[in-house]
Amino acid sequence: MSRAKTKLFAYIFIIIVAFGLLFTRSSFLNPLKYTVIKGASWPVRLILVPLREAKKFLYYHRTFDEYMRLRREVNVLQARLVGLEELSRENNRLAGLLGLKRELIYSSVAANVIGRDPSKWNASIVIDKGSQDQIRVGLPVVNALGVVGKVAEVSQDSAKVILITDPGFSVAALDQRSREIGLVSGSLQGLCRMRYLTFNADVEVQDQIITSKLSSDFPEGLLIGEITRIHKDERENTAYCLIEPSVFLSQLEEVLVIITE
Amino acid sequence: MAFILEHLLSVAFGPWLRPNLLLLLVVFFNLFRGIRYSLFTAIVAGLFRDSFAVHAFGIHIFSFVMCAYLTTFLKWYFYRAGSHSFRIAMVLLVSSANVYMHGFLMLMFVPLRLSEVFGQIFLPEVLCTTAITPMVFNYLKQCALKYSV
């Protein structure tokens, strides 16, 4: 075989192998992937530490104002909590009388964000907890402000989390005010989209969207975000809303993984 | 280094200033060192990107490899040695092809809206990558001469 032909075959072979990679089982390549992730993450984290510290120093006034506002808010919420505790006890008693099943209390694992996908096509982070910490694929990930995403891949000591703004993410959700049910998924805009709503669905801007009981992965009632825009399609007789996530996904440093049954 | 720089730019400037530095490396090695170096760069660059991605593994590798071939094709048939405008036009073409190839591959696994791909990815990435091409190529050329890559 001539040299030119061998070269041509080699080039075609590379295309075939590269295309074939798309359909290989992901777990088979996990060791290679996580080695690259660890290797590439630490210099980024190292450079980001002084940047973050400088930011803290520069935004000192803003942080102090925010702290004062939050302290006032905590006082108001603590006063409200007293009344709510009473209501909760009453609710438990009545639920017991009616024989309703109580909501499960889940355990959780705290994890640090050690990496982030810089590509615009995906929204994902890497956390420093893996299968040895009971992390499994599909577990919900949250923080104090609401839903962050769910675990997409797991290695022994780290895991990849698909964020709620990724186009591949979806979760059953409902409007907290009107109880309208829809499916929330991510988009390339960095926002979420609530779909499968009817044209006359009772949704309004600033309504809060929470996870629904219909979701198989997420516990009920976790905050996803707030409606910022509503699109209605008369021809299709459907509507969808754009949702601003409640979590600042670009500033995530720690998350909680909820360990469900 | 290009990958780390992309990381830092994404943290510092958000979605609007994210040039595809890895693609520029692939095109640079193709123009200055030939297809073999370019393919090697494409595979390594794709591996870095795909390792962080949550969807199908290999989308970046495949699209970078195809971009390396496309650069070779353009070089064979249209290249005028030393022409700066040709290099910029080539990066514009290759990076446009890369976004669309990537978009169509992603569509096999994830539901995407093409209008969003155009507005959120195509425009910022292609414009930003093309805009910084002369600067990056000059820098890479100096590095290549200095370290005789």
Interface residues (C-beta under 8 A of the other chain):
Chain A: Y11 I14 I15 A18 F19 G20 L21 L22 F23 T24 S26 L29 L32 K33 Y34 V36 I37 A40 P43 V44 I47 L48 L51 G115 R116 D117 P118 S119 K120 W121 N122 S124 V126 A152 E153 K160 I162 D166 P167 G168 S185 S187 L188 Q189 G190 S250
Chain B: F3 I4 E6 H7 L8 L9 S10 V11 A12 G14 P15 R18 I35 L39 I43 G46 L47 F48 R49 D50 S51 F52 A53 V54 H55 A56 F57 G58 I59 H60 I61 F62 V65 M66 Y69 H102 L105 M106 M108 F109 V110 P111 L112 R113 E116 V117 Q120 I121 P124 E125
